[in-house]
Amino acid sequence: MPADVWALYEAMLRSRLFETEVSQLWGRGLISGEMHLGTGEEAICAGIVSQLHDGDALALDHRATPALLMRGVNPVALLREFLGREDGLCRGHGGHMHLFAPELLAASTGIVGATGPMAAGFALAAQHLRPGCVAVAFFGEGAMNEGAPLEALNLAVVWRLPVVFVCKDNDWSITTHSPSTTGGNLADRARSFGAYTVEIDGTDVSAVYDAAEACLQRARAGAGPSFILARCTHLDGHYLGDTLLAAARQPMRVLGPMALPLARSALQLHGAALRERLDALVDILTRSRRATAAIRQRVDPLDRARQNLLADPVRLNSLESRVAAETRAIVEVALESASGSPQP
């Protein structure tokens, strides 16, 4: 069936506004540790999760927030989990990376590549216990150089498991430019196992929806696994406070204070050979240049989806105002203490 672009945009907007609030709370020090946001991945999550049924399972990576929200996890409980609260989704023990929603058959992990075996296990259970149900795994392109997802893909093909593997490729593995460490084409790599494979623009929610529809239908019909390679971008870098992203946005402010220490290190009498030091400096500058180019070329999936709705500005403004108000209310409730009084 054709995608409901209004519903997809609303799901994407809810996720974006929620994570914007998370970013602000993190900046205030109310959320501790690293924070990996899914900003830039909303179209991938919306196009796939919107088509899941009761009994379908989700194996999520360290950017689980958009998919969990779109699957129906209580946003107040989710935000309280990030805050480390006892009344959070996992009683404050999971943070933002290790989350579980058993009633939705959804789980996330911070272990790179672990979602492949998780989804294969979910799919094997579905094959025996819930015919017609599927499992979906989300992971980044860096995980494709790990053994676990490749072994899971192999077994999924051999056993014809009802699973869809979704690789979210933003071209960066933390601060490493992925093409510098990955050989060949990832779609060809998956195809070599015999999996049905499709490459899409992950910033186009309609394209994601159409590709996912075909893959999910195949899985439900017993035709085996699929692999989706979705190109995307991480609007907030690998994590909040990403130094490489900050350097790309404000090179003089970030790299300026580093210039003198780097020069001293490169010219000191002891240590590595001069050639090695120069190579290291070139590597730093190259990473910054590539990150800068990536920022200039990035496409925001929300902006792209919103363009298709501008013909009805009244409905669009109403939707956006309503979602913004609901998000603010979620934050207000989440920050309340058990006694009902607001926390700082």
Secondary structure, DSSP 8 states (H G I E B T S, - for coil): ----HHHHHHHHHHHHHHHHHHHHHHHTTSS-S-----TT-HHHHHHHHTT--TT-EEEE-S--HHHHHHHT--HHHHHHHHTT-TTSTTTTSSTTTS-EEGGGTEEE-SSTTTHHHHHHHHHHHHHHHSTT--EEEEEEGGGGGSHHHHHHHHHHHHTT--EEEEEEE-SEETTEEGGGT--S-HHHHHHTTT-EEEEEETT-HHHHHHHHHHHHHHHHTT---EEEEEE---TT-SSTT-HHHHHHHSHHHHHHHHHHHHHHHHH-SSSS-HHHHHHHHHHHHHHHHHHHHHHHH---HHHHHHHTTTT-HHHHHHHHHHHHHHHHHHHHHHTB-TTS-B--
